Amino acid sequence: MKNEMQQYDYLIAGSGLAGLYAAFVASKYGSVAVVTKNKVSDSNTYYAQGGIASVTDNEDTPEFHSNDTITAGRGLCNPVAVDTLVNECPLRIKELIEDGMNFDMSGGVLALGLEGGHRRRRVLHAGGDITGRRISEFMTGQILSNPKITLFENHQALEIILDGKGDGGRCLGLKVWNFDTGRVENFYAGSTIMALGGASAIYSRTTNPQSSIGDGVALCYNAGCQIADMEFIQFHPTTLYSPDNKSYLISEAVRGEGAHLLNHNGERFMVNIHPLAELAPRDVVAQAIEREIKRDPHNRPYVYLSLKHLDSEKIRRRFPHIFQKCEDLGIDMRDKVPVAPAAHYMVGGVKSDIDGKTSITGLYVCGELASTGIMGANRLASNSLAECIVFGYRAVMSAKEHQASNLFAQESLDRYVGSATEPQYYIDSTKQDEYFRIREQISLIMTRYAGIVREREGLESALAELEQIRESLFAGDCGREFYSSISENLIIVATLVVSGALYREESRGGHFRSDYPKENIFNLFHTIQQKGKMNGSLSANWYASVKRPMPNNRKEITPKKQNNRIMTHNSLIDKIIDLAIEEDVASGDITTNSIILEKTKATAVFKMKADGVVSGISIIKRVFEHLDKNVIWRPFVKDGDSVNKEDVIVEIEGSYRCLLTSERIALNILQRMSGIATLTAQFVKEIEGTDAKILDTRKTAPGLRVLDKMAVAAGGGKNHRMGLYDMVLIKDNHIKIAGGIKNAVSQVRENINMGMKIEVETSNLDEVREAVECGADIIMLDNMDNDTMRRAIEIIAGRAESEASGNMTLDRVKEVAMLGVNYISVGALTHSISALDISMNVTVIPDN
Ligand SMILES: Cc1cc2nc3c(=O)[nH]c(=O)nc-3n(C[C@H](O)[C@H](O)[C@H](O)COP(=O)(O)OP(=O)(O)OC[C@H]3O[C@@H](n4cnc5c(N)ncnc54)[C@H](O)[C@@H]3O)c2cc1C
């Protein structure tokens, strides 16, 4: 029988917030189909309680939000993804509100909740504690009233339709099981966006609905996508304990309102474990509860959440539905509530970039299914609804570009449809019971061996048991039988979690190994699993440092002690400022504090003592704010402005003590950064009129790179890589050991993220030829004279970009630029700087 066929511009799978929001955005650009396996409301989204984290308050900043996210992520966050989340979410929220979504208000402003790991109130909520239901109903209303969107309930995605396999493949749409007709339908689309949610319902105790079993992971895995960090399953610390395993979430926001966790001796055990006590990150709280449960001599599988000391009316108003649920079960929320952890959130998922792209053309992922790296090793509370809207939006935008560039070829679809002779799915209802039996077995295996606490032996047993289930499933020939297929999907997802957990021989975030109870600070890595490489034989790569099996003929090099954490610029700047204050002020400015009264106020004026380009204005503001957050700041210029001797660039008012104590640090930063910006501007001016751009290098002051590079940008230069982690530059020593440029490029290419550029250093024309032939993106012409460089550019002939490097001076730079290179890198910008002279004068404000 031939498949039914539907064709749309955008095919969205899943009707949680990520899918609904993506459909809503995509409808502005074409026809949209949404397929979802049950009713539209059957999703994790619908059950979300606490809310959606976004910076909306003046006291909060994206940097604070980013810091909290990265802290919870235990070193594995992708800082670019985090920056994207925290900076774009406020805009998406604003649009949602303009479109009519009602969040709870208090005193005319958005009411903001506080949740674990957040150092500011920033969680918007709706209906008190039914944010998910409200947002899901709101988005469903938008979808149903939109003529460009067709919603298909009871349609379960079964398989990704591919033209070609694996990395080179192109997605043409989905094979979808229609429960109403009992048949498979093929949905074809220019772009397919998978928003199929998480997998926590593969555990027995879970907060998720039963549909949340990782279908998206299994489908993408089968199609050849890379699956990242599946071992990180977040266990929500506080779900209402009931012996029948029906866990109902007691939102983190309840602890945010001040509820205490008590053990069976009535002790607040979190106080001794983490400075944030009950509001510590979820992994910390869940593991602590698990320990308390194991310690209880009476084997009671819960602890208590105590609200006795709180205003009970306020609690009832703020959490009406949780209150009601407890009451229905005969539990008085004004007293104490029995709670235990339950599987809650899939931190890993299908690896994608920040635009939702996977390794398959035309296939995008977003929401809980995607692993962009925002969550690192542990999700910060209420970041996931935020993720859905920010990355649902971005996935559509990149899908739209894909449509526009017409990468989706109708011929490819016609060819596929014309030749679709593969066996069809069918259903054998006698297999249904077997499916439920397998599901039950898997949830027990996962809970027993791959729960909050794991260890090698248990994980190996889990793998063996999963393998047995797989073997028995395929003992008979099931072909494409529906129940066997979805059983196999369950086995795949469980195996991915267990394999990841086995491979990760450390404890980090949502993954705790009792046999490796510490974080391995020497080796920060992501586990990446791809079809054909399961059961621990993992290929691992990402934007951070990687751990991967070394080929047999090479010895693994023991990593030296190193700090692998990738920090956002903002957190690095905070660290630099903290260090500078520690170095200069330490226990206090004894001279100033002896002479100047605390209450004395003063004004400080920063004045130029030389012409130049200023940089560091926003940084020194932070220096003063570190010591007095009430300083009044009046800048007259911004970074990158040209200034003249005698110009006043900033005036600042605040505590006299703070101004004097901060003076040296502020001047050191401002003078150094302005010196770099000024020199960069001279180089940029010198090559004006050519197409070349001035680049910086890694020759920066140790620890100060982020500031040095900001200053280069202020001077009009372009930043080269920030460090060894964000771009590939193959240098002579790499080439030597790899046995040539070609080998080096192909070894690197196997291991890097899609879209990451490869630069190769060359020192002669033969090397230039080799680099061009093996497809390097940028070719560095290192220490070549002008004539050799000219010939190199002729050889490259536009097939790669070129970068001139080595001994670039102001005298020479113009000639080099005129040769037609794309970039000129200048180490001197940051290694040979002279500070720009700037003064700070302080005037006391008379006491009135
Ligand atoms: C109880 C609970 C409380 C939570 N509270 C919060 C909170 O306060 N704040 C927060 O930020 N996050 C919270 N979360 C997490 C958050 O709700 C989810 O991470 C987020 O909603 C995921 O959205 P999504 O659209 O990616 O996936 P989902 O909302 O899970 O949607 C996935 C969709 O895909 C469908 N689907 C699955 N498989 C198939 C298939 N094969 N074919 C077709 N359709 C399929 C599902 O039916 C569903 O419609 C909570 C989660 C739970 C369970």
The ligand as a Tripos MOL2 file, in Angstrom:
@<TRIPOS>MOLECULE
LIG
   53    58     1     0     0
SMALL
NO_CHARGES

@<TRIPOS>ATOM
      1 C1          6.3030   18.6490   36.4310 C.3       1 LIG1
      2 C2          7.2410   19.5300   35.6640 C.ar      1 LIG1
      3 C3          7.4520   20.8230   36.0910 C.ar      1 LIG1
      4 C4          8.3250   21.6330   35.3740 C.ar      1 LIG1
      5 N1          8.4790   22.9480   35.7670 N.ar      1 LIG1
      6 C5          9.2350   23.7750   35.0160 C.ar      1 LIG1
      7 C6          9.2980   25.1610   35.2890 C.ar      1 LIG1
      8 O1          8.6680   25.6540   36.2070 O.2       1 LIG1
      9 N2         10.0850   25.9260   34.4910 N.ar      1 LIG1
     10 C7         10.7890   25.4150   33.4510 C.ar      1 LIG1
     11 O2         11.4880   26.1720   32.7730 O.2       1 LIG1
     12 N3         10.7320   24.1120   33.1680 N.ar      1 LIG1
     13 C8          9.9660   23.2820   33.8980 C.ar      1 LIG1
     14 N4          9.9020   21.9610   33.5780 N.ar      1 LIG1
     15 C9         10.6370   21.4830   32.4030 C.3       1 LIG1
     16 C10         9.9120   21.9790   31.1750 C.3       1 LIG1
     17 O3          8.5350   21.8710   31.3680 O.3       1 LIG1
     18 C11        10.2920   21.1950   29.9520 C.3       1 LIG1
     19 O4         11.6670   21.0380   29.8600 O.3       1 LIG1
     20 C12         9.8290   21.9400   28.7050 C.3       1 LIG1
     21 O5          8.4620   22.2260   28.8370 O.3       1 LIG1
     22 C13        10.0900   21.0860   27.4860 C.3       1 LIG1
     23 O6          9.3620   21.6060   26.4270 O.3       1 LIG1
     24 P1          9.4490   20.8790   25.0170 P.3       1 LIG1
     25 O7          8.5160   21.5930   24.1360 O.co2     1 LIG1
     26 O8         10.8340   20.7500   24.6070 O.co2     1 LIG1
     27 O9          8.9380   19.3900   25.3510 O.3       1 LIG1
     28 P2          7.5330   18.9090   25.8840 P.3       1 LIG1
     29 O10         6.8070   20.0060   26.5390 O.co2     1 LIG1
     30 O11         7.7650   17.6890   26.6670 O.co2     1 LIG1
     31 O12         6.8010   18.5320   24.5540 O.3       1 LIG1
     32 C14         7.1730   17.4150   23.7770 C.3       1 LIG1
     33 C15         6.0520   17.0910   22.8350 C.3       1 LIG1
     34 O13         6.4250   16.0750   21.9350 O.3       1 LIG1
     35 C16         5.3920   15.1120   21.8700 C.3       1 LIG1
     36 N5          5.9580   13.8470   21.4320 N.ar      1 LIG1
     37 C17         6.8390   13.0480   22.0740 C.ar      1 LIG1
     38 N6          7.1590   12.0110   21.2970 N.ar      1 LIG1
     39 C18         6.4900   12.1630   20.1410 C.ar      1 LIG1
     40 C19         6.4440   11.4600   18.9130 C.ar      1 LIG1
     41 N7          7.1220   10.3430   18.7270 N.pl3     1 LIG1
     42 N8          5.6680   11.9480   17.9170 N.ar      1 LIG1
     43 C20         4.9410   13.0660   18.0700 C.ar      1 LIG1
     44 N9          4.9450   13.7680   19.2060 N.ar      1 LIG1
     45 C21         5.7170   13.3310   20.2200 C.ar      1 LIG1
     46 C22         4.8300   15.1010   23.2770 C.3       1 LIG1
     47 O14         3.5720   14.4920   23.3050 O.3       1 LIG1
     48 C23         4.8050   16.6000   23.5320 C.3       1 LIG1
     49 O15         3.7000   17.1860   22.9360 O.3       1 LIG1
     50 C24         9.0270   21.1380   34.2610 C.ar      1 LIG1
     51 C25         8.8100   19.8240   33.8460 C.ar      1 LIG1
     52 C26         7.9250   19.0290   34.5260 C.ar      1 LIG1
     53 C27         7.7010   17.6430   34.0610 C.3       1 LIG1
@<TRIPOS>BOND
     1     1     2 1
     2     2     3 ar
     3     2    52 ar
     4     3     4 ar
     5     4     5 ar
     6     4    50 ar
     7     5     6 ar
     8     6     7 ar
     9     6    13 1
    10     7     8 2
    11     7     9 ar
    12     9    10 ar
    13    10    11 2
    14    10    12 ar
    15    12    13 ar
    16    13    14 ar
    17    14    15 1
    18    14    50 ar
    19    15    16 1
    20    16    17 1
    21    16    18 1
    22    18    19 1
    23    18    20 1
    24    20    21 1
    25    20    22 1
    26    22    23 1
    27    23    24 1
    28    24    25 2
    29    24    26 1
    30    24    27 1
    31    27    28 1
    32    28    29 2
    33    28    30 1
    34    28    31 1
    35    31    32 1
    36    32    33 1
    37    33    34 1
    38    33    48 1
    39    34    35 1
    40    35    36 1
    41    35    46 1
    42    36    37 ar
    43    36    45 ar
    44    37    38 ar
    45    38    39 ar
    46    39    40 ar
    47    39    45 ar
    48    40    41 1
    49    40    42 ar
    50    42    43 ar
    51    43    44 ar
    52    44    45 ar
    53    46    47 1
    54    46    48 1
    55    48    49 1
    56    50    51 ar
    57    51    52 ar
    58    52    53 1
@<TRIPOS>SUBSTRUCTURE
     1 LIG1         1 GROUP 0 **** ****
